[in-house]
Every structure is written in structure tokens, then in C-alpha cells.
Amino acid sequence: MGIKFKHLSPLSDEEEAEIQREIAADPDAPEATDEELAQAKPFAEVFPELAAKLKRDRAR
């Protein structure tokens, strides 16, 4: 763990497994299919203005 979380004890295997089960069961966050991933477009192509702003902000 990073310094920010060093006061926390690591997750047990059982805790990690439960978290992963809950993530997999979340209907609001389904895994993307291979077809969806193949059709995905780059962020900068879909949101050119926002991408340009982020690039400018990072340059500062």
C-alpha cells in the first residue's frame, strides 16, 4: 500500500473475493464486450474540446 493508506491493514483474500463478487454483480457497471471495445473511439476524438483543455491544464 502507498504511504497514504499505510495505517490500514491489507485486505484478506476473503475480503478481496467479496469485493470482486460485488463489482461483478453491479448492474450499473457491466463489463464491456469485445464488440463494444472494438467500436470504442479515443477520448480526444469523442471529446475534442475537453481533451484540449486537459492537455493545456497539464502543460501548466
Secondary structure as UniProt FT lines:
FT   HELIX           3..5
FT   TURN            6..7
FT   HELIX           13..25
FT   TURN            27..28
FT   HELIX           34..39
FT   HELIX           43..46
FT   HELIX           48..59
//
